[in-house]
Amino acid sequence: MPGSIQPWLKDIHFRFPSWIILSHWAGFNLPALMVADAMRAPARVDAAKPRPGVVFMNGVSEAAVPSRNLTALKRVGSAEGNRRPSPRFYPVPANPEKGVSVAITGISTFNMINPGLGVARALRLAPEVRRVYGLNYGAFDSGSFQANLFDQAFRLPISEEPEELLRKIREIHAEHPIDVLIPCLDGELPRFFKIRKQLESLGIALLLPTPEAFEARAKLNLFTEHRHLGADNVLIPRTLIAYNLNDIYRAISQFGGGTVAVKGPLFGCKRVDSLDDAPAAWAWFEQRNEDRVIVQPWMDGEMVAVAAVCDRNHDALSTMTARKLANCKRGSTWSAEVISLPHLEQTFAGFLKQIGWVGPAEGEFLHDRANDRFYLLEINPRFTGWIAFSGETGVNHPLVAVKAALGVRPELPQPRNDLVFMRSGYAIEVDPVRLASLSVNGRVINNG
C-alpha cells in the first residue's frame, strides 16, 4: 500500500522466475539445488545463503538464421542449430588511425528495445569502425554494460534543454573524439536539430532531417495532408481525427459502423469493435494526456517494413524490406525475413524524397494480400530496432549512414535473401562497481 513499509504478498508463481540466473551469480544456484534434491545427490553451492549486491539486467541477443533451418523445423519438427560462425566483431580495425568513432543513443531494453542496440551490433561487423560509444539516459540502460557492443558508455542529461545536451556531448568529445553521432530515439531528435550546427562545428558529423521533414512524417500530418504516395496500390488509410468521444462515434459511423483502430499521435493503438468499446479506448488515451486521437478503419494483413537511408540530396542510398513474423505486445519485432518488393521500396523512397528526408527511416506497412494493397501505417524517423539484420544480409544500413554522414557514397553488395532475423532475451550480469561508476561518474569503460 502507498506509504506503507509493511510488505504485502501480491502473487505466488509455482515456477522459477525469469531472473533465476541471478541465484547462480549470487552463489546460491536454486535450479541446481532442485536437481540435486530430485536426484538425492549432495548439493554444491558457493555460499550458505545468497550473496547480496549482485545485479541483473535484461538484454537481447540477435541472430540471422538460414531460412532452410526453419523450413526443416516446420516440415519435420526438428532442425540443426545455426552452423554459421558467430558474427565477426571488430573492436579495433586493422588500420586504427583510419577507423571511425561513432556515438549512438537509444541503448536500453528497460521498457522498449531501443534501436541503438541494433545499430551498434551492425557497426561491430564493420572493420571501418574503430570505436563505438553508447550514450544513455539512465544507469540501467542495459547496453551500457555490453562490451561486445560498446567500448564505453556515457550518461546524457535527461533535461529537455538542448544546451545541457550540447554541454555534455562537448565534454565527452573533448576526451573521446566522436566522428559521427547517430541519435536513435524519436523524442530526442528535436533537441539534436537545435544543436546540429554546434555539433558539426566541433567536427561531429550527423545525418539528420530538417524539423519540417520530421513534422511532415508525423502521424497527424501524414494522415491528414491527403498526400499521394505515387502508386495506386500503396496508400494512406482513410483517417479522421477525434477530439472527444463523440468524434469517435461519428468516425465509426462514417466508416460504415465496423471495427476501427484508435491510435495516439505518438504511440498506442486500441481496437474498437463497437460503439460500446469506444469509451474505454478514449479513456486510455486521455489518461496519457492525449487530447486527440487518430481513427482509421481496422484492416487485417501482414506487417511489412521498409528500412531506408537517405543522403543529403534526399535520395535513398539503400533500402531493405522485411516481413515481420513475430512482434511482442509493445511492438518490438522478434522475428522477420527479408523479402523482395522493389516497387514498394521505390515508392517509399520517392515519398521520402518528396518530404525532403535525410538519414535513416522506416516505413511500416500493412499488406492487404487479397487486393495486393499496401497501407502506410507509420514512418519512424530513425533506424528500426531490427536494423542489425541489415549487417548480416550485407547491406549494413548503419555503416551506410556513417559513410553518408562523412560524405562518402558507399558501395553496396547484393543482399542475402536466405536469412531470418531472430531475437531472444538473455540476462546480463552487471558488476556493482561498474554500475556505481555510471551512476556517480556518468561513464563506464568496457574496452580500454
C-alpha positions as a LaTeX table, in Angstrom:
\begin{tabular}{lrrr}
\hline
Residue & $x$ (\AA) & $y$ (\AA) & $z$ (\AA) \\
\hline
Met1 & 0.00 & 0.00 & 0.00 \\
Pro2 & 1.23 & 3.55 & $-0.70$ \\
Gly3 & 3.34 & 4.94 & 2.15 \\
Ser4 & 3.47 & 1.62 & 4.00 \\
Ile5 & 6.68 & $-0.22$ & 4.95 \\
Gln6 & 4.76 & $-3.41$ & 5.60 \\
Pro7 & 5.40 & $-5.99$ & 2.83 \\
Trp8 & 2.27 & $-7.34$ & 1.18 \\
Leu9 & 2.00 & $-10.61$ & $-0.72$ \\
Lys10 & 0.99 & $-9.82$ & $-4.28$ \\
Asp11 & 1.19 & $-13.18$ & $-6.05$ \\
Ile12 & 2.68 & $-16.67$ & $-5.93$ \\
His13 & 4.09 & $-18.34$ & $-9.07$ \\
Phe14 & 4.68 & $-22.09$ & $-8.98$ \\
Arg15 & 7.78 & $-21.95$ & $-11.16$ \\
Phe16 & 11.18 & $-20.32$ & $-11.28$ \\
Pro17 & 11.15 & $-16.61$ & $-12.12$ \\
Ser18 & 12.67 & $-15.39$ & $-15.39$ \\
Trp19 & 15.55 & $-13.83$ & $-13.42$ \\
Ile20 & 16.54 & $-17.13$ & $-11.76$ \\
Ile21 & 20.09 & $-16.93$ & $-13.20$ \\
Leu22 & 20.62 & $-14.28$ & $-10.51$ \\
Ser23 & 20.65 & $-17.07$ & $-7.91$ \\
His24 & 23.65 & $-18.64$ & $-9.65$ \\
Trp25 & 25.53 & $-15.34$ & $-9.78$ \\
Ala26 & 24.76 & $-14.89$ & $-6.09$ \\
Gly27 & 26.43 & $-18.23$ & $-5.34$ \\
Phe28 & 23.18 & $-19.99$ & $-4.48$ \\
Asn29 & 22.04 & $-21.79$ & $-7.66$ \\
Leu30 & 18.43 & $-22.73$ & $-6.95$ \\
Pro31 & 17.83 & $-24.81$ & $-10.14$ \\
Ala32 & 20.97 & $-26.83$ & $-9.35$ \\
Leu33 & 19.75 & $-27.33$ & $-5.80$ \\
Met34 & 16.40 & $-28.56$ & $-7.09$ \\
Val35 & 18.02 & $-31.03$ & $-9.49$ \\
Ala36 & 20.35 & $-32.28$ & $-6.77$ \\
Asp37 & 17.41 & $-32.77$ & $-4.43$ \\
Ala38 & 15.43 & $-34.63$ & $-7.11$ \\
Met39 & 18.41 & $-36.94$ & $-7.71$ \\
Arg40 & 19.05 & $-37.25$ & $-3.98$ \\
Ala41 & 22.60 & $-36.07$ & $-4.60$ \\
Pro42 & 24.62 & $-33.70$ & $-2.42$ \\
Ala43 & 24.08 & $-30.12$ & $-3.46$ \\
Arg44 & 27.01 & $-27.87$ & $-4.32$ \\
Val45 & 26.59 & $-24.19$ & $-3.59$ \\
Asp46 & 29.13 & $-21.45$ & $-3.16$ \\
Ala47 & 27.58 & $-19.93$ & $-0.07$ \\
Ala48 & 25.27 & $-20.77$ & 2.80 \\
Lys49 & 22.92 & $-18.06$ & 1.59 \\
Pro50 & 22.68 & $-15.81$ & $-1.50$ \\
Arg51 & 25.38 & $-13.17$ & $-1.75$ \\
Pro52 & 23.80 & $-9.68$ & $-1.70$ \\
Gly53 & 24.72 & $-6.94$ & $-4.14$ \\
Val54 & 24.60 & $-8.97$ & $-7.36$ \\
Val55 & 22.94 & $-7.02$ & $-10.20$ \\
Phe56 & 20.85 & $-8.43$ & $-13.04$ \\
Met57 & 19.63 & $-6.71$ & $-16.22$ \\
Asn58 & 17.64 & $-7.94$ & $-19.19$ \\
Gly59 & 19.34 & $-7.79$ & $-22.57$ \\
Val60 & 18.63 & $-9.09$ & $-26.06$ \\
Ser61 & 20.66 & $-11.13$ & $-28.49$ \\
Glu62 & 20.01 & $-11.29$ & $-32.22$ \\
Ala63 & 20.94 & $-13.75$ & $-34.94$ \\
Ala64 & 20.41 & $-14.31$ & $-38.64$ \\
Val65 & 19.25 & $-17.89$ & $-39.12$ \\
Pro66 & 19.29 & $-19.63$ & $-42.53$ \\
Ser67 & 15.70 & $-19.94$ & $-43.69$ \\
Arg68 & 16.28 & $-23.58$ & $-44.62$ \\
Asn69 & 16.67 & $-24.38$ & $-40.91$ \\
Leu70 & 13.22 & $-23.01$ & $-40.16$ \\
Thr71 & 11.76 & $-24.76$ & $-43.19$ \\
Ala72 & 13.14 & $-28.05$ & $-41.92$ \\
Leu73 & 11.81 & $-27.33$ & $-38.45$ \\
Lys74 & 8.29 & $-26.78$ & $-39.81$ \\
Arg75 & 8.45 & $-29.80$ & $-42.11$ \\
Val76 & 9.91 & $-32.50$ & $-39.88$ \\
Gly77 & 9.72 & $-30.96$ & $-36.43$ \\
Ser78 & 13.47 & $-30.66$ & $-35.88$ \\
Ala79 & 16.41 & $-28.82$ & $-37.35$ \\
Glu80 & 20.14 & $-28.49$ & $-36.88$ \\
Gly81 & 21.44 & $-25.49$ & $-35.00$ \\
Asn82 & 22.85 & $-22.50$ & $-36.79$ \\
Arg83 & 26.27 & $-23.59$ & $-38.04$ \\
Arg84 & 27.16 & $-20.17$ & $-39.34$ \\
Pro85 & 30.10 & $-18.77$ & $-37.42$ \\
Ser86 & 29.47 & $-16.12$ & $-34.81$ \\
Pro87 & 29.41 & $-12.57$ & $-36.19$ \\
Arg88 & 32.85 & $-11.05$ & $-36.64$ \\
Phe89 & 33.26 & $-8.15$ & $-34.26$ \\
Tyr90 & 35.97 & $-5.59$ & $-34.88$ \\
Pro91 & 36.71 & $-3.70$ & $-31.64$ \\
Val92 & 39.92 & $-2.38$ & $-33.24$ \\
Pro93 & 40.33 & $-2.18$ & $-37.05$ \\
Ala94 & 43.43 & $-3.27$ & $-38.92$ \\
Asn95 & 44.28 & 0.39 & $-39.51$ \\
Pro96 & 43.34 & 2.15 & $-36.23$ \\
Glu97 & 44.30 & 5.67 & $-37.30$ \\
Lys98 & 41.78 & 5.48 & $-40.14$ \\
Gly99 & 38.97 & 3.97 & $-38.10$ \\
Val100 & 35.82 & 5.91 & $-37.34$ \\
Ser101 & 34.46 & 6.56 & $-33.83$ \\
Val102 & 30.67 & 6.51 & $-33.63$ \\
Ala103 & 28.43 & 7.53 & $-30.72$ \\
Ile104 & 24.92 & 6.07 & $-30.50$ \\
Thr105 & 21.91 & 6.88 & $-28.33$ \\
Gly106 & 18.94 & 4.62 & $-27.54$ \\
Ile107 & 20.69 & 1.67 & $-25.86$ \\
Ser108 & 18.09 & 0.48 & $-23.34$ \\
Thr109 & 15.87 & $-2.59$ & $-23.07$ \\
Phe110 & 14.05 & $-1.31$ & $-19.98$ \\
Asn111 & 10.64 & $-0.50$ & $-21.47$ \\
Met112 & 11.20 & $-0.99$ & $-25.19$ \\
Ile113 & 14.11 & $-2.48$ & $-27.11$ \\
Asn114 & 15.86 & 0.66 & $-28.30$ \\
Pro115 & 17.22 & 0.81 & $-31.87$ \\
Gly116 & 20.70 & 1.89 & $-30.77$ \\
Leu117 & 21.50 & $-1.67$ & $-29.74$ \\
Gly118 & 20.92 & $-2.92$ & $-33.29$ \\
Val119 & 22.87 & $-0.01$ & $-34.76$ \\
Ala120 & 25.86 & $-0.86$ & $-32.58$ \\
Arg121 & 25.57 & $-4.55$ & $-33.42$ \\
Ala122 & 25.66 & $-3.75$ & $-37.14$ \\
Leu123 & 28.61 & $-1.37$ & $-36.80$ \\
Arg124 & 30.57 & $-4.02$ & $-34.91$ \\
Leu125 & 30.52 & $-6.01$ & $-38.15$ \\
Ala126 & 32.32 & $-3.19$ & $-39.98$ \\
Pro127 & 36.14 & $-3.09$ & $-39.90$ \\
Glu128 & 35.97 & 0.60 & $-40.82$ \\
Val129 & 34.60 & 1.43 & $-37.37$ \\
Arg130 & 37.22 & 1.87 & $-34.66$ \\
Arg131 & 35.23 & 2.74 & $-31.55$ \\
Val132 & 31.55 & 2.61 & $-30.63$ \\
Tyr133 & 30.32 & 4.72 & $-27.74$ \\
Gly134 & 26.94 & 4.29 & $-26.07$ \\
Leu135 & 25.06 & 7.39 & $-24.92$ \\
Asn136 & 22.47 & 6.53 & $-22.29$ \\
Tyr137 & 19.89 & 8.44 & $-20.28$ \\
Gly138 & 19.96 & 6.22 & $-17.19$ \\
Ala139 & 22.23 & 3.93 & $-15.22$ \\
Phe140 & 20.05 & 0.91 & $-16.01$ \\
Asp141 & 20.25 & 1.20 & $-19.81$ \\
Ser142 & 21.48 & $-2.34$ & $-20.40$ \\
Gly143 & 23.55 & $-1.60$ & $-23.49$ \\
Ser144 & 25.97 & 0.39 & $-21.34$ \\
Phe145 & 27.34 & $-2.87$ & $-19.93$ \\
Gln146 & 27.56 & $-4.87$ & $-23.17$ \\
Ala147 & 31.25 & $-4.86$ & $-24.05$ \\
Asn148 & 30.57 & $-6.66$ & $-27.34$ \\
Leu149 & 28.62 & $-3.58$ & $-28.47$ \\
Phe150 & 30.10 & $-0.52$ & $-26.76$ \\
Asp151 & 33.67 & 0.34 & $-25.84$ \\
Gln152 & 32.49 & 2.96 & $-23.36$ \\
Ala153 & 29.15 & 4.38 & $-22.29$ \\
Phe154 & 28.33 & 7.90 & $-21.12$ \\
Arg155 & 25.20 & 9.28 & $-19.48$ \\
Leu156 & 23.40 & 12.17 & $-21.17$ \\
Pro157 & 21.26 & 14.64 & $-19.22$ \\
Ile158 & 17.53 & 13.95 & $-19.17$ \\
Ser159 & 16.88 & 17.70 & $-19.28$ \\
Glu160 & 14.83 & 18.99 & $-22.21$ \\
Glu161 & 17.24 & 21.91 & $-22.59$ \\
Pro162 & 19.35 & 21.50 & $-25.77$ \\
Glu163 & 22.18 & 23.48 & $-24.15$ \\
Glu164 & 22.58 & 20.81 & $-21.46$ \\
Leu165 & 22.79 & 18.11 & $-24.12$ \\
Leu166 & 25.36 & 20.12 & $-26.07$ \\
Arg167 & 27.45 & 20.75 & $-22.96$ \\
Lys168 & 27.65 & 17.03 & $-22.14$ \\
Ile169 & 28.45 & 15.94 & $-25.69$ \\
Arg170 & 31.13 & 18.61 & $-25.94$ \\
Glu171 & 32.61 & 17.29 & $-22.69$ \\
Ile172 & 32.64 & 13.70 & $-23.98$ \\
His173 & 34.02 & 14.73 & $-27.36$ \\
Ala174 & 36.92 & 16.63 & $-25.78$ \\
Glu175 & 38.19 & 13.45 & $-24.14$ \\
His176 & 36.94 & 10.83 & $-26.61$ \\
Pro177 & 36.63 & 12.36 & $-30.11$ \\
Ile178 & 33.43 & 11.43 & $-31.94$ \\
Asp179 & 33.40 & 11.32 & $-35.74$ \\
Val180 & 29.72 & 10.51 & $-36.23$ \\
Leu181 & 26.77 & 10.72 & $-33.84$ \\
Ile182 & 23.61 & 8.70 & $-34.52$ \\
Pro183 & 20.51 & 9.64 & $-32.47$ \\
Cys184 & 18.16 & 6.65 & $-32.30$ \\
Leu185 & 15.15 & 7.89 & $-30.33$ \\
Asp186 & 12.18 & 9.80 & $-31.76$ \\
Gly187 & 11.76 & 12.10 & $-28.78$ \\
Glu188 & 15.35 & 13.36 & $-28.69$ \\
Leu189 & 15.57 & 14.38 & $-32.35$ \\
Pro190 & 14.12 & 17.91 & $-31.86$ \\
Arg191 & 16.88 & 18.62 & $-29.34$ \\
Phe192 & 19.52 & 17.47 & $-31.81$ \\
Phe193 & 18.00 & 19.67 & $-34.51$ \\
Lys194 & 18.65 & 22.68 & $-32.28$ \\
Ile195 & 22.32 & 21.86 & $-31.65$ \\
Arg196 & 23.16 & 20.40 & $-35.07$ \\
Lys197 & 25.31 & 23.34 & $-36.20$ \\
Gln198 & 27.25 & 23.47 & $-32.93$ \\
Leu199 & 27.97 & 19.73 & $-33.09$ \\
Glu200 & 29.10 & 19.97 & $-36.70$ \\
Ser201 & 31.39 & 22.88 & $-35.79$ \\
Leu202 & 33.06 & 20.53 & $-33.30$ \\
Gly203 & 33.74 & 18.07 & $-36.11$ \\
Ile204 & 30.91 & 15.68 & $-35.22$ \\
Ala205 & 29.05 & 14.58 & $-38.36$ \\
Leu206 & 25.30 & 13.91 & $-38.30$ \\
Leu207 & 22.80 & 12.70 & $-40.88$ \\
Leu208 & 19.55 & 14.33 & $-39.78$ \\
Pro209 & 16.40 & 15.60 & $-41.49$ \\
Thr210 & 15.11 & 19.13 & $-41.09$ \\
Pro211 & 12.45 & 19.87 & $-38.46$ \\
Glu212 & 9.99 & 20.41 & $-41.35$ \\
Ala213 & 10.62 & 16.92 & $-42.77$ \\
Phe214 & 10.38 & 15.47 & $-39.27$ \\
Glu215 & 6.94 & 17.03 & $-38.83$ \\
Ala216 & 5.79 & 16.02 & $-42.33$ \\
Arg217 & 6.10 & 12.33 & $-41.46$ \\
Ala218 & 4.40 & 12.68 & $-38.04$ \\
Lys219 & 1.12 & 10.77 & $-37.93$ \\
Leu220 & $-1.16$ & 13.78 & $-37.57$ \\
Asn221 & 0.36 & 15.35 & $-40.67$ \\
Leu222 & 0.95 & 12.14 & $-42.61$ \\
Phe223 & $-2.68$ & 11.07 & $-42.30$ \\
Thr224 & $-4.36$ & 14.46 & $-42.78$ \\
Glu225 & $-2.43$ & 16.15 & $-45.59$ \\
His226 & $-4.12$ & 13.95 & $-48.25$ \\
Arg227 & $-0.76$ & 13.03 & $-49.70$ \\
His228 & $-0.43$ & 10.67 & $-52.64$ \\
Leu229 & 2.36 & 8.15 & $-52.28$ \\
Gly230 & 2.88 & 7.83 & $-56.02$ \\
Ala231 & 1.45 & 4.35 & $-56.59$ \\
Asp232 & $-2.11$ & 3.10 & $-56.96$ \\
Asn233 & $-1.56$ & 0.14 & $-54.64$ \\
Val234 & 0.48 & 1.97 & $-51.95$ \\
Leu235 & $-1.98$ & 4.03 & $-49.94$ \\
Ile236 & $-2.54$ & 6.02 & $-46.78$ \\
Pro237 & $-5.56$ & 4.71 & $-44.82$ \\
Arg238 & $-8.74$ & 6.74 & $-44.58$ \\
Thr239 & $-8.38$ & 8.84 & $-41.43$ \\
Leu240 & $-10.40$ & 11.07 & $-39.12$ \\
Ile241 & $-9.05$ & 12.99 & $-36.13$ \\
Ala242 & $-11.19$ & 12.75 & $-32.98$ \\
Tyr243 & $-11.01$ & 15.42 & $-30.26$ \\
Asn244 & $-13.58$ & 13.78 & $-28.00$ \\
Leu245 & $-15.64$ & 10.64 & $-27.60$ \\
Asn246 & $-18.45$ & 11.90 & $-29.83$ \\
Asp247 & $-15.93$ & 12.38 & $-32.64$ \\
Ile248 & $-15.01$ & 8.70 & $-32.34$ \\
Tyr249 & $-18.69$ & 7.77 & $-32.61$ \\
Arg250 & $-19.00$ & 9.92 & $-35.75$ \\
Ala251 & $-15.88$ & 8.35 & $-37.25$ \\
Ile252 & $-17.24$ & 4.85 & $-36.66$ \\
Ser253 & $-20.45$ & 5.86 & $-38.42$ \\
Gln254 & $-18.61$ & 7.42 & $-41.37$ \\
Phe255 & $-16.52$ & 4.28 & $-41.77$ \\
Gly256 & $-19.64$ & 2.12 & $-42.05$ \\
Gly257 & $-20.08$ & 1.07 & $-38.43$ \\
Gly258 & $-17.40$ & $-1.61$ & $-38.50$ \\
Thr259 & $-14.30$ & $-2.14$ & $-36.41$ \\
Val260 & $-11.90$ & 0.80 & $-36.21$ \\
Ala261 & $-8.39$ & 1.40 & $-34.93$ \\
Val262 & $-7.98$ & 4.27 & $-32.47$ \\
Lys263 & $-4.37$ & 5.46 & $-32.37$ \\
Gly264 & $-2.41$ & 8.05 & $-30.45$ \\
Pro265 & $-0.39$ & 10.74 & $-32.26$ \\
Leu266 & 2.82 & 9.17 & $-30.95$ \\
Phe267 & 2.05 & 5.67 & $-29.72$ \\
Gly268 & $-0.69$ & 3.24 & $-28.81$ \\
Cys269 & $-3.44$ & 1.52 & $-30.78$ \\
Lys270 & $-6.78$ & 0.26 & $-29.50$ \\
Arg271 & $-9.18$ & $-1.94$ & $-31.43$ \\
Val272 & $-12.78$ & $-0.74$ & $-31.19$ \\
Asp273 & $-15.28$ & $-3.34$ & $-32.41$ \\
Ser274 & $-18.44$ & $-1.44$ & $-31.48$ \\
Leu275 & $-19.71$ & 1.83 & $-30.04$ \\
Asp276 & $-19.60$ & 0.22 & $-26.59$ \\
Asp277 & $-15.80$ & $-0.17$ & $-26.85$ \\
Ala278 & $-15.17$ & 3.47 & $-27.72$ \\
Pro279 & $-15.30$ & 4.98 & $-24.19$ \\
Ala280 & $-12.56$ & 2.67 & $-22.90$ \\
Ala281 & $-10.33$ & 3.49 & $-25.86$ \\
Trp282 & $-10.81$ & 7.24 & $-25.43$ \\
Ala283 & $-10.20$ & 6.97 & $-21.67$ \\
Trp284 & $-6.95$ & 5.06 & $-22.25$ \\
Phe285 & $-5.51$ & 7.88 & $-24.35$ \\
Glu286 & $-6.99$ & 10.59 & $-22.15$ \\
Gln287 & $-5.19$ & 9.09 & $-19.15$ \\
Arg288 & $-1.95$ & 9.54 & $-21.12$ \\
Asn289 & $-2.66$ & 13.23 & $-21.65$ \\
Glu290 & $-3.66$ & 12.91 & $-25.30$ \\
Asp291 & $-6.25$ & 15.47 & $-26.36$ \\
Arg292 & $-6.90$ & 13.91 & $-29.79$ \\
Val293 & $-6.68$ & 10.52 & $-31.44$ \\
Ile294 & $-6.49$ & 9.10 & $-34.93$ \\
Val295 & $-9.37$ & 6.90 & $-36.08$ \\
Gln296 & $-9.00$ & 4.57 & $-39.08$ \\
Pro297 & $-10.89$ & 1.54 & $-40.39$ \\
Trp298 & $-9.46$ & $-1.65$ & $-38.94$ \\
Met299 & $-7.52$ & $-3.67$ & $-41.50$ \\
Asp300 & $-6.09$ & $-7.15$ & $-41.35$ \\
Gly301 & $-2.97$ & $-8.26$ & $-43.16$ \\
Glu302 & 0.70 & $-8.98$ & $-42.77$ \\
Met303 & 3.12 & $-6.40$ & $-41.46$ \\
Val304 & 5.87 & $-5.31$ & $-43.85$ \\
Ala305 & 8.58 & $-2.77$ & $-43.09$ \\
Val306 & 10.89 & $-0.87$ & $-45.45$ \\
Ala307 & 14.13 & 0.46 & $-43.98$ \\
Ala308 & 15.93 & 3.21 & $-45.88$ \\
Val309 & 18.88 & 5.57 & $-45.57$ \\
Cys310 & 18.70 & 8.89 & $-47.46$ \\
Asp311 & 21.60 & 11.18 & $-48.27$ \\
Arg312 & 21.61 & 14.97 & $-48.04$ \\
Asn313 & 20.09 & 15.15 & $-51.53$ \\
His314 & 17.10 & 13.16 & $-50.19$ \\
Asp315 & 17.95 & 10.15 & $-52.37$ \\
Ala316 & 17.69 & 6.68 & $-50.87$ \\
Leu317 & 21.17 & 5.16 & $-50.80$ \\
Ser318 & 19.84 & 1.77 & $-49.74$ \\
Thr319 & 16.51 & 0.14 & $-48.98$ \\
Met320 & 15.62 & $-3.18$ & $-47.44$ \\
Thr321 & 12.22 & $-4.81$ & $-46.90$ \\
Ala322 & 11.33 & $-7.28$ & $-44.17$ \\
Arg323 & 8.16 & $-9.22$ & $-43.45$ \\
Lys324 & 7.54 & $-9.23$ & $-39.72$ \\
Leu325 & 6.92 & $-12.74$ & $-38.44$ \\
Ala326 & 6.64 & $-12.14$ & $-34.69$ \\
Asn327 & 6.00 & $-8.97$ & $-32.68$ \\
Cys328 & 5.59 & $-8.52$ & $-28.95$ \\
Lys329 & 2.69 & $-6.58$ & $-27.42$ \\
Arg330 & 4.82 & $-3.44$ & $-27.22$ \\
Gly331 & 5.54 & $-3.53$ & $-30.94$ \\
Ser332 & 9.14 & $-4.77$ & $-30.96$ \\
Thr333 & 9.99 & $-7.18$ & $-33.77$ \\
Trp334 & 11.32 & $-10.55$ & $-32.60$ \\
Ser335 & 11.44 & $-12.32$ & $-35.94$ \\
Ala336 & 11.43 & $-11.16$ & $-39.57$ \\
Glu337 & 12.54 & $-12.27$ & $-43.01$ \\
Val338 & 13.94 & $-10.38$ & $-45.99$ \\
Ile339 & 11.58 & $-10.14$ & $-48.95$ \\
Ser340 & 11.93 & $-8.54$ & $-52.36$ \\
Leu341 & 9.42 & $-5.75$ & $-53.03$ \\
Pro342 & 11.26 & $-3.29$ & $-55.30$ \\
His343 & 8.04 & $-1.47$ & $-56.23$ \\
Leu344 & 7.22 & $-0.75$ & $-52.59$ \\
Glu345 & 10.81 & 0.30 & $-51.87$ \\
Gln346 & 10.84 & 2.69 & $-54.84$ \\
Thr347 & 7.50 & 4.19 & $-53.81$ \\
Phe348 & 8.64 & 4.71 & $-50.22$ \\
Ala349 & 11.97 & 6.18 & $-51.37$ \\
Gly350 & 10.06 & 8.56 & $-53.65$ \\
Phe351 & 7.87 & 9.71 & $-50.78$ \\
Leu352 & 10.91 & 10.32 & $-48.58$ \\
Lys353 & 12.38 & 12.46 & $-51.34$ \\
Gln354 & 9.06 & 14.30 & $-51.65$ \\
Ile355 & 9.19 & 15.38 & $-47.98$ \\
Gly356 & 12.93 & 16.12 & $-48.13$ \\
Trp357 & 14.14 & 13.33 & $-45.85$ \\
Val358 & 17.76 & 12.91 & $-44.72$ \\
Gly359 & 19.06 & 9.98 & $-42.68$ \\
Pro360 & 17.56 & 6.63 & $-41.66$ \\
Ala361 & 13.83 & 5.93 & $-41.68$ \\
Glu362 & 11.44 & 3.00 & $-41.51$ \\
Gly363 & 8.06 & 2.77 & $-43.19$ \\
Glu364 & 5.63 & 0.33 & $-41.59$ \\
Phe365 & 3.02 & $-1.05$ & $-43.99$ \\
Leu366 & 0.09 & $-3.39$ & $-43.72$ \\
His367 & $-0.20$ & $-5.66$ & $-46.76$ \\
Asp368 & $-3.75$ & $-6.50$ & $-47.80$ \\
Arg369 & $-2.87$ & $-9.63$ & $-49.75$ \\
Ala370 & $-6.39$ & $-10.15$ & $-51.10$ \\
Asn371 & $-6.21$ & $-6.86$ & $-53.02$ \\
Asp372 & $-2.40$ & $-6.57$ & $-53.13$ \\
Arg373 & $-2.50$ & $-3.17$ & $-51.49$ \\
Phe374 & $-0.01$ & $-1.71$ & $-49.05$ \\
Tyr375 & $-1.22$ & 0.78 & $-46.44$ \\
Leu376 & 1.35 & 3.07 & $-44.83$ \\
Leu377 & 0.77 & 2.99 & $-41.06$ \\
Glu378 & 3.75 & 4.92 & $-39.76$ \\
Ile379 & 7.14 & 6.40 & $-40.63$ \\
Asn380 & 9.73 & 6.05 & $-37.90$ \\
Pro381 & 12.30 & 8.87 & $-38.15$ \\
Arg382 & 15.32 & 6.75 & $-37.21$ \\
Phe383 & 16.74 & 3.29 & $-37.52$ \\
Thr384 & 14.35 & 0.44 & $-36.81$ \\
Gly385 & 15.05 & $-1.89$ & $-33.90$ \\
Trp386 & 15.83 & $-4.83$ & $-36.19$ \\
Ile387 & 18.43 & $-2.93$ & $-38.24$ \\
Ala388 & 21.31 & $-5.18$ & $-37.14$ \\
Phe389 & 19.78 & $-7.66$ & $-39.58$ \\
Ser390 & 20.93 & $-5.43$ & $-42.44$ \\
Gly391 & 24.53 & $-6.03$ & $-41.42$ \\
Glu392 & 24.04 & $-9.78$ & $-41.62$ \\
Thr393 & 22.47 & $-9.56$ & $-45.07$ \\
Gly394 & 25.36 & $-7.49$ & $-46.43$ \\
Val395 & 23.68 & $-4.07$ & $-46.81$ \\
Asn396 & 24.79 & $-2.63$ & $-43.49$ \\
His397 & 22.47 & 0.38 & $-43.12$ \\
Pro398 & 24.18 & 1.89 & $-40.05$ \\
Leu399 & 27.50 & 1.77 & $-41.92$ \\
Val400 & 25.80 & 3.35 & $-44.95$ \\
Ala401 & 24.59 & 6.16 & $-42.68$ \\
Val402 & 28.04 & 6.65 & $-41.14$ \\
Lys403 & 29.65 & 6.94 & $-44.57$ \\
Ala404 & 26.92 & 9.25 & $-45.85$ \\
Ala405 & 27.35 & 11.48 & $-42.79$ \\
Leu406 & 31.05 & 11.73 & $-43.68$ \\
Gly407 & 30.27 & 12.50 & $-47.33$ \\
Val408 & 31.29 & 9.08 & $-48.67$ \\
Arg409 & 28.99 & 7.25 & $-51.09$ \\
Pro410 & 29.03 & 3.57 & $-50.11$ \\
Glu411 & 29.33 & 0.64 & $-52.47$ \\
Leu412 & 26.59 & $-1.85$ & $-51.71$ \\
Pro413 & 26.78 & $-5.59$ & $-52.39$ \\
Gln414 & 23.79 & $-7.70$ & $-53.33$ \\
Pro415 & 21.97 & $-8.59$ & $-50.10$ \\
Arg416 & 21.44 & $-12.14$ & $-48.95$ \\
Asn417 & 17.79 & $-13.14$ & $-49.01$ \\
Asp418 & 18.04 & $-16.55$ & $-47.36$ \\
Leu419 & 18.18 & $-15.38$ & $-43.74$ \\
Val420 & 15.60 & $-14.93$ & $-40.99$ \\
Phe421 & 16.06 & $-12.42$ & $-38.17$ \\
Met422 & 15.62 & $-13.95$ & $-34.71$ \\
Arg423 & 15.77 & $-12.13$ & $-31.39$ \\
Ser424 & 15.91 & $-13.62$ & $-27.92$ \\
Gly425 & 16.27 & $-12.29$ & $-24.40$ \\
Tyr426 & 19.15 & $-13.05$ & $-22.10$ \\
Ala427 & 20.42 & $-11.99$ & $-18.70$ \\
Ile428 & 23.32 & $-9.61$ & $-18.18$ \\
Glu429 & 25.40 & $-9.84$ & $-15.02$ \\
Val430 & 26.48 & $-6.35$ & $-14.02$ \\
Asp431 & 29.40 & $-5.60$ & $-11.73$ \\
Pro432 & 28.01 & $-3.33$ & $-8.98$ \\
Val433 & 31.22 & $-1.27$ & $-9.10$ \\
Arg434 & 30.70 & $-0.53$ & $-12.80$ \\
Leu435 & 27.06 & 0.31 & $-12.17$ \\
Ala436 & 28.15 & 2.70 & $-9.43$ \\
Ser437 & 30.70 & 4.24 & $-11.80$ \\
Leu438 & 27.97 & 5.00 & $-14.33$ \\
Ser439 & 25.63 & 6.31 & $-11.63$ \\
Val440 & 28.19 & 8.55 & $-9.93$ \\
Asn441 & 30.70 & 9.43 & $-12.65$ \\
Gly442 & 28.40 & 9.23 & $-15.66$ \\
Arg443 & 30.58 & 6.76 & $-17.57$ \\
Val444 & 31.55 & 3.11 & $-17.71$ \\
Ile445 & 34.55 & 1.61 & $-19.51$ \\
Asn446 & 34.09 & $-1.74$ & $-21.26$ \\
Asn447 & 37.09 & $-1.95$ & $-23.60$ \\
Gly448 & 40.16 & 0.06 & $-22.64$ \\
\hline
\end{tabular}
